[in-house]
Amino acid sequence: MQLFPAPAQVRGRLLPIAVALVAAGGAVGATARWLAGTLLEAEPATWPWSTLCVNIVGCVMIGVAARHIERGSRQWDFIVTGVLGGFTTMSSFAIELNDFVDAGRSGMAFGYGTTTVVVGAGIITLVTREPS
């Protein structure tokens, strides 16, 4: 099995270029995420403001990108999949939910999980909706 079969294209894109764009964008986004987490550090089983803020800001930015950047383009690969994919964090969200449950704070886990999903989905819906 070849990693980059010849010709190395996926949906009209050169795969090595797409991989490089996603990797470069991911490095930028993950670094920004780390910085936000460092500046707004929280103790386990306390309300994780940094993750909530990062994920909500990421939802806004992904919604804006969905209206202005062509999916499958190089810009999409770098900005949405790379930068914003590296910036937003499902893994920290899952760990924080688990920390709440482990600390006997299931109600807080439910509130945090619901807030994140409802606000994130709501923002993307609002941002991507066609103006009336």
C-alpha positions, 0 to 999 in steps of 0.5 A, spaced: 500 500 500 502 506 498 501 512 502 501 517 496 498 513 490 500 515 483 497 520 481 497 523 488 490 526 488 484 526 492 478 530 489 482 534 484 487 536 490 495 533 490 495 529 497 502 531 499 500 539 498 493 538 502 497 534 508 502 539 508 497 545 509 493 541 514 499 539 518 501 547 518 495 549 520 494 544 525 501 546 528 498 554 528 491 552 531 494 547 536 499 552 539 493 557 539 489 552 543 495 551 548 496 558 549 489 559 551 489 553 556 495 556 559 492 563 560 486 560 562 488 554 566 483 551 570 483 545 576 480 539 574 473 538 575 472 546 575 468 549 570 473 549 564 472 556 561 478 555 556 476 549 553 468 552 552 471 559 550 476 556 545 470 551 542 465 556 542 470 561 538 472 555 533 464 554 532 464 561 530 470 561 526 468 555 522 461 557 521 464 564 518 469 559 514 463 555 511 460 561 508 466 564 505 471 558 503 470 553 498 470 546 501 475 542 499 480 548 497 487 549 499 484 554 503 479 550 507 485 545 508 489 550 511 484 554 515 478 549 517 481 543 517 488 545 520 488 551 524 481 551 526 481 543 527 487 544 531 484 550 535 478 546 537 478 540 542 473 535 543 479 531 547 479 536 552 472 537 552 471 529 553 477 529 559 473 535 562 467 531 562 470 525 565 473 529 571 466 532 573 464 525 573 470 522 577 469 528 582 462 526 583 459 532 579 455 529 574 450 535 574 456 539 572 458 535 567 451 535 564 451 542 564 457 543 561 456 538 556 449 541 554 452 548 554 458 546 549 453 542 544 447 547 544 451 553 544 456 551 539 451 548 534 446 554 535 452 559 533 454 555 527 447 555 525 446 562 526 452 564 522 451 559 516 444 561 515 442 565 509 440 572 510 432 573 510 
